[in-house]
Amino acid sequence: MKRFVVMLLLACLLFPAGLAALDGKKALYVGGTITAKIPENTEGRLNTNDETTLIFIADKTGVKAELPYAKIDSFEYGQKASHRIKTALFLSPWTLFSKKRRHYLSLMWKGEGDKTEGVVLELGKDILRSTVMVLEARTGKKVEFQDEDAKKNFAK
């Protein structure tokens, strides 16, 4: 019993709450060149309804970051797969054999003074494909894939 408590405490320290899953309909501003406006690791919502501008709205502050589709030079999809260690510790060891995928979208554009700017967003699984489809339609550019694994899993 003592060993179990020590292992549980160690697991909580090694795997902090930051590994919690992102809501499927939300986006997370991971980082980029708009950090003066929105801090890194800010959760929010992407609004793709506007025909000319992609809008990220921070949940807690309501701050908006707008990016005209016409300015976007390129965008890339990548992913990171990890085992569900935290879930396995608390619910079932069988979940250790499944993987959780995090979906990342990197956007690049030319800002003021022809300076290259960019952002990295983590997208919830429910908005991933629709966001990429909107970006492709409104920018006239195709999504680039980080690697073959990302391309294969995006098609699923």
C-alpha positions in Angstrom: 0.0 0.0 0.0 2.8 2.4 0.9 4.5 1.7 -2.5 1.3 2.4 -4.3 0.9 5.8 -2.6 4.5 6.7 -3.4 4.0 5.7 -7.0 0.8 7.7 -7.2 2.5 10.9 -5.8 5.4 10.4 -8.2 3.1 10.1 -11.2 1.2 13.3 -10.2 4.5 15.2 -10.1 5.8 13.7 -13.4 2.6 14.1 -15.3 1.0 17.4 -14.4 -2.5 18.6 -15.2 -1.2 20.3 -18.4 -1.6 16.9 -20.1 -5.4 17.2 -19.8 -7.2 16.8 -23.1 -8.3 19.8 -25.1 -12.1 20.0 -25.6 -12.9 18.7 -29.1 -14.4 22.0 -30.2 -11.7 24.3 -28.9 -8.3 25.5 -29.9 -5.2 26.3 -27.9 -2.8 29.1 -28.8 0.5 27.3 -28.2 2.7 30.2 -29.2 3.8 32.4 -32.0 4.3 36.1 -32.9 1.1 37.4 -31.4 2.1 36.7 -27.8 1.9 40.4 -27.0 -1.8 40.1 -27.5 -2.5 36.6 -26.3 -0.3 34.7 -23.8 1.0 31.3 -24.8 -1.1 28.2 -23.9 -4.3 30.2 -24.0 -7.4 28.1 -24.6 -10.1 29.6 -26.8 -12.3 29.2 -29.9 -11.6 29.5 -33.6 -14.2 31.4 -35.6 -14.1 30.4 -39.3 -17.5 31.9 -40.2 -16.1 35.2 -41.4 -15.3 34.9 -45.1 -12.2 37.1 -45.0 -10.7 36.6 -41.5 -9.7 33.7 -39.2 -10.5 34.8 -35.6 -9.2 33.3 -32.4 -11.1 34.3 -29.2 -9.5 33.6 -25.9 -11.9 32.0 -23.4 -11.0 33.7 -20.2 -10.2 37.2 -21.4 -12.3 37.5 -24.6 -9.3 39.0 -26.5 -9.5 38.4 -30.2 -6.7 37.8 -32.7 -7.6 38.2 -36.3 -5.7 36.9 -39.3 -7.0 37.7 -42.8 -7.0 34.6 -45.0 -5.4 36.6 -47.8 -2.2 37.1 -45.8 -1.7 33.4 -45.0 1.3 32.1 -47.0 1.2 28.5 -45.8 -0.2 26.2 -43.1 1.0 22.9 -41.9 -0.7 20.0 -40.0 1.3 17.9 -37.6 0.4 15.7 -34.6 1.9 14.2 -31.5 0.8 10.8 -30.2 1.3 9.9 -26.6 0.1 7.0 -24.4 -2.6 7.7 -21.9 -0.4 7.2 -18.8 -2.3 9.5 -16.5 -5.6 7.8 -17.4 -4.1 4.4 -17.0 -2.9 5.2 -13.5 -6.4 6.3 -12.3 -8.9 4.3 -14.4 -7.6 1.3 -16.1 -4.2 -0.1 -17.1 -5.8 -1.1 -20.5 -5.9 2.5 -21.6 -2.1 2.5 -21.6 -2.3 0.6 -24.9 -4.3 3.3 -26.6 -2.9 6.6 -27.9 -4.1 10.2 -27.5 -3.3 12.4 -30.5 -2.8 16.1 -30.3 -3.4 18.0 -33.5 -1.3 21.0 -34.4 -1.8 23.6 -37.1 1.0 26.0 -37.9 0.1 29.2 -39.9 2.7 31.4 -41.6 2.1 34.9 -43.1 3.9 38.1 -44.0 3.4 40.9 -41.4 4.3 44.5 -41.3 7.6 45.3 -43.1 7.4 42.0 -45.0 8.4 40.3 -41.7 7.5 36.5 -41.5 5.1 35.8 -38.7 3.5 32.6 -37.5 1.4 30.8 -34.9 1.0 27.3 -33.7 -2.5 26.2 -32.6 -3.5 22.9 -31.1 -7.0 22.0 -32.4 -9.6 19.8 -30.9 -10.4 16.7 -32.9 -14.0 17.9 -33.7 -12.8 21.1 -35.5 -9.6 19.9 -37.1 -10.9 18.8 -40.6 -13.4 21.6 -40.9 -10.8 24.2 -40.0 -8.3 22.8 -42.6 -11.1 22.7 -45.3 -12.0 26.3 -44.6 -8.4 27.4 -44.7 -7.8 25.6 -48.0 -11.0 27.1 -49.6 -10.4 30.7 -48.4 -6.6 30.9 -48.9 -6.4 28.9 -52.2 -3.5 26.9 -50.7 -3.3 23.2 -49.8 -2.4 22.0 -46.3 1.2 20.7 -45.9 1.8 17.8 -43.7 4.6 17.6 -41.2 5.3 13.9 -42.1 3.8 10.9 -43.7 2.2 9.7 -40.4 0.4 13.0 -40.0 -0.9 12.7 -43.6 -2.0 9.2 -43.1 -3.9 9.9 -39.8 -5.4 13.1 -41.1 -7.1 11.1 -43.9 -8.8 8.8 -41.3 
